[in-house]
């Protein structure tokens, strides 16, 4: 089976690694910047911007590829699935219309409201800064300010956390006024990802990401500094009933999209806030999370190429998807100054990283040496029978790297987890 993987980051390295574990799979890659880890397992690589749709379609058809797995959101918004499938290449990824669940936050909220899907926060869609200003002043409480389109995980501003009311209004004016204003959700975030074939949904282990740049959850938002999962595939601050509710929300969302004539096929990522009232939807993403893909795909025991086939054929079943019952901790190394002023083109040296899994992201390999670029450089995933064991493996690996990079040492630690659990108890 010849499979195209679109994208060149850590998430896509995790996808290609999972596919490469299966015999009989040949991997083809499209990425803007050469990822050393992907390049080493790919049969052929096309170095192109991942929204260069005509060139990607030509590459796929010339190589007679059997399927494509779409990593990032930008090519989904550009309609890559529509064009590849029109050329006879089925995809794990939603069409442009179905990808609006991520690419258009107003569409997502209105869909949930139309179908009476639980977990939708109070919201208001605005297209004018003055309208937004009036709503903020009348609301009288803290709100989440969300640009309607894609922001790479860095565009949301929370009143009471990032900005005050005046700062929120100023931010809305800067971005042109197209925003969704939502009640500020208080609780603990968790991620539930699932394989979806248009009708059936098979969930993956729960993961918690860490968006803030610095230890102790301070500093600017990032694309994600690291994440962890537990051996039982749950999280200690998410009850079984909370989990069932989150899964039901995702199932009802998939059903709603099917009813509206835009069936969803691919990876559905539900970002939830576990609140006093139960799980609320922060957002849906139309693809694997980054870093969360590295946690779950590092645990995948089933043949990923068979899952791809079942998604495409529409006969996905939970019996065909198995994950190891181990904990994982993922720690991202990023350039000094990230995310606001990253120091690029600096050498990196990787030492003895033991049994950890290494995933390359935004790095350049030249003459056998690695150099930082402007985003997250590389990640290590530790697997273990317990969270403590997985964290120790990831920490040893991350600390082996020398260069002008940093990472969060507190991700996956017992202290950080206990803080999460205590916070949830205080809220409840």
N, C-alpha and C positions, 0 to 999 in steps of 0.2 A: 504494500500500500504506500503510495507516494502522497505525503501530506505537506501542505504549505503552512508555515507559521508566519504571521504578519506581526512585525514589531521586534525591537532589539533591546529591551530592558531586562531587568531581573525577572519579572513575571514571565516573559517569553523564554528566557533561559530555563525557567522551571518547567514550562510547557514542553520545550524541546527535550529536556532531560527525561521527563516522564514518558514521552513518546519513544525516545531512543532506548528505553529499557525493554521495549517490545520487539521481538524478532520479526523480520520481514517488513519493517517500517523504514522508508527512506524519507528524510526530512529535507525540505526546501525552505529557504528563508528569504524574506524581504525585510530589510531594515535600513534606516538612514545612515547609521554609524555602525561599523563592524563590531559586533559583540564577540569577544574571543571564545566564550563558552559555546555560543550557538554555532559559530563558524566551524568549530572542531567536530561537530556531529552532523553538520549539514552536507548533503550531496552537492548542492549548488546554492550560491548566495547572490541575490540581487541587491546591490546597494543603491537604494532609491528612497526618496521621501515616501512615507507609508500612506500618503493620500494621493500618490501618483497612480490613479486607478487604471488608466489605459496601459501603462507599462507593466503593472502588476498582473493584469488580466492576460496580457500577451505572454509574460513569463510563465504563468500558470498553464496556459493552453499549449504553448510550445513544448513544455515538459510533460504534458499529458497527466497532470496531477489529478488525484482521486478525490481530494477534499482539502479544505482550508480551515485553520483555526485562527481566529482574529484576536489578537492580544489587546491592543489599546482602543480607546473610545474614538479618537479622531478619524480613523478610517471607517468606522461604523457610521459616524455622522456624515461622512462623505459618500456613503452608499456603496461601499466595497462589496458587501454581500449581494446586493441586487445585481451588480455587474458581473461578479464571478458566477453566480447561479444562472444568470442569463447566458453565460458562456459554457454552461454544463458542469460547473464545479461546485458541488454542494459545500455548505459552510457550517461550522460551529460558530454561530454569531448571528444576531438578529438583523433583519432588514433595516434600512434607514428609518422606515416608519415605526417599526417596533423598538428601535434604539432610542426613540424619543423618551422612553421611560427614564433614561439618563440624560440625554442631550437637551431636554426641554423640561425644566422643573415644574413649569406651570401645567404642562400636559400630564405629568405624573400625578400632581395633586388633584387635578380635575377628574382624571380617570378614577382615582380612589373615591372621590366624592360621588361621582355618578353611580358607582356600583356599590356604594355603602360599605366599602372595605374598612375594617377597623384599623386603628393605629395611625390615622391621618391627623396631624396637629391642626389647630386653627391656623388659617392662612389667608393672605390677601395677595392677589396678583396685581402689580402696578406696572404701568408703561410710561409714567411721567413722574419726574422728581417731586413736583408739587403735590400730586396725589399721594405719593409715598410719605411726604412730610406731614400731611394732614392726618394720615392713618397713624403714624408713629405718635404724634401729639395726642390724638384721641384715645389711642390704645392704653397708654398710661403705664405699661409694663415693659419688660425687656423682650426683645424680638431677635430672631435670627434673620440676617439680611443675606439673601441668596440670589446672585445673578442668575437669570433664567438659563443661560447657556453653559457650556463647558468652561471650567476654570482650573482643571488639573488638581483639584482637591485643595486649592489655596485661596479661593475667592470668597468664601463665607466669612462674614463678620458677625460676632455675637455681642449684642448689647449687654453691658455689665461684665464683659470678659475682655473684648477687644476694643470696643468703642462705647461712648455714651450716646445719648439721643442726637446731640449736635454732630458728633463724629459720624453717626450712621447716616444722617441726612447728607453730610458732605461726601461720604463715600458713594452714596446713590447718585449724587450729581456727577461725580467723576466717571462713573460707569454708564451714564446715560439714562438711568431711570427704569430699565427693564429688570424688575426684581420680583421675587416672591418673598413676602414678609410673613414669618411664621412665629408662633409662640415659642419662646425659649424653653427647650426641654431640659429638665434636670434629672440626672441619673447616671447610669453607667452604659457606655456604648459597647455593642458587640456586633459581630459580622456573621451572617449566615449566608453561605454561598450554595448554589445548587446547579446541577446539570438539568437542562430543560429541553424536551424534544417537541414542544408545541402543545402537548397535552399532559405529559407526565413530568413530575419534578422529583429529583433524587437529591437530598441534602448532603452537604459535606460537614466535617467537624466545625464547631464554633471557634471563632478566632477573635482576639481583641488586638486592635492596632493602636499605635501611639503616634499621634499627629504632631505634637509639639516637639520643637527641635532639641530642647535641653532636658536634662534629668529633673525629675520632680514635676514633669508636665508644665514647664514654663517655656517662654520664648515663642517665636512665630510658628504658624502652622506650616507643615511640610507635606510632601506627598506620602509620608509615612516613614518613621524612623525604625520601625521594627514591630514585631507582633509575636503572640504566643498562643498555643492551644494546649488543652489538657488531654491526658491519656484516655479519659472516658468520653471525649469528644464534646463535652459540655464546658460550662464555665461556672465557678462556684457561686456567683452572684446572679445566675440565671436559673430559675426554678424550672422543673419539668413542664409546669403549666405555662410559664412564660415562653418556653421553647416551642411548645405546641401552638401557642397563639401566633408567634412569629412565623412559623412554618405555614399555618393556615392563611395568614396575610399574604404570603408569597404565592401560595396555591391559588387564592382568589384573584390575585393580580394577573397571574398567567391565564386564568379562565376568563377574566374580563377582557384581556387583550385578544384572546381567541374569539370571543363573542363580538368584538368590534371590528373583526376582519383583519387584524394585524397579529397573527399568531407569533408567539415568542419562542425562538429556538436558539440555544446557546448556553451561556453561563449567566445566571441571574444572581446578582450580589445585593443582598439586603443589609443596609446599615441601619441598625436599630438603637434606640435609646431605651434602656430598661428603666421605666419611671415608677412612681408610686402606683400609677394606674395600670401598669403593665407595659409591654413593648410598644413604642411608637416609631414610625418610620422616619428616620432622618433623610434617607434618600435610597433610591435604587440605582445600581450601576449595571450596565449591559455587558459586563465582562468580568473576568477574574480581578480581584483586588491585587494591588502591588503595595505591600509585601504579602498579603494573605495567601496568594497563590502558592508562595514558596512553602508555607506551612502545610497546606492540605495536600499539594502534589508530592511533597516529600514523604507523605504517609500513604499515598495511593498504592494499593497492592494489585488492583485489577489492571488488565491490559487497557491502557488509555486509548489505543487505536480502536479497540472494540467499542469503547464508550462513544468515541467519535462516530463510528458506524451506526450505533443504535440511536444516537441523537438525530442523525441524518435520516434514518429510516423511520423514525417516529415510534420505535418500539423499546424505548428505554425502560429498564426495570431496576429496582433497588437491589435485586439479587445479583446483578452484574457489576455492582460498584462496592468495593471493599477498601477500607482504610485500616492501617495498623493501629492498634490501641497503645499508642505511645504519645508522650507530650512532645511539643516542639517549641523552640525559641528561635526567632529570627532577629538578627541585629544587622542593621544597615550601617556601612561606613560612608561618610559623606565628606566633601571637601570643606576645609576651614572656611567659615563665612557663610556656609549654606544655611538657609535658602536665599537670603537677601543679596549677599555679595560673595558668591563662591570663588575660591582661589583655584583656577584651572591650570592645566598643563604642568602639574607637579608630579614627580615620580612617586610610585607606590611600590613597596616591597612586601610580599606575602611570606610570612614565616611558616613554621610547622603548625598547621591548623587541625591536626589530629583527625578525629572521625567526623568532624562537621562537614556539611555539604556547602560547597562554594558556588554562589550564583553571581555572575558578572552582570553589571548594569551599564552605567554611563562611564565607561573607561576607554582609553585608547591604548592599543598594543603596538609598540614600535620597536623594531630591532630586539625583540625578546623582553622588552621592559614595559611596564604599565604606567599610565599617566592619568591623572584625574581630568575630568571635563567639568561641566557646569552643574551637574545634578548628582544624584545618589550614585556612588561608585560601584560598590559590590556589597554582597550580603552573605552572612554565614547562617546556616540553620543547624541547630543541635537537636538531635532526637534522643529521647531517653525514657525509661520506665516511669520517671517522675519529672515534674517541672524543674525541680532543683537539679536533677541530672542533666536535663536538656539545656538548662541555662548555663551550667558549668562548661559544657562542651562548646556552646556558642560564644561564651565569654573568652575562653582560652583561645579560640580561633580569631576572634575580633582583635584581641590584644596582641596577636602575632604580627599584625600589619604595622609597618612603619611608614611615615610620610605625613604630609600636611592634611590629615583627615581626623575626624572624630566620630564617636558613636555614643549611644546612650547605654551606659553600663547597668542602668536600673531596669531595663526591659526583661521581663520574665523572672525577676527576683521575688523571693518570698515576701519581702517588705512591701514591694509595689502591689502584689496581689492582695495582701492583707488590707492595704489602704483602700483598694477597690471594694472589697467585701464590707469593710467598715462603713464606707460612704453609702453603700446600698442599704445597709441596716439603718443608718441614720435617716435616710429618705423614707424608708418603709415605716 
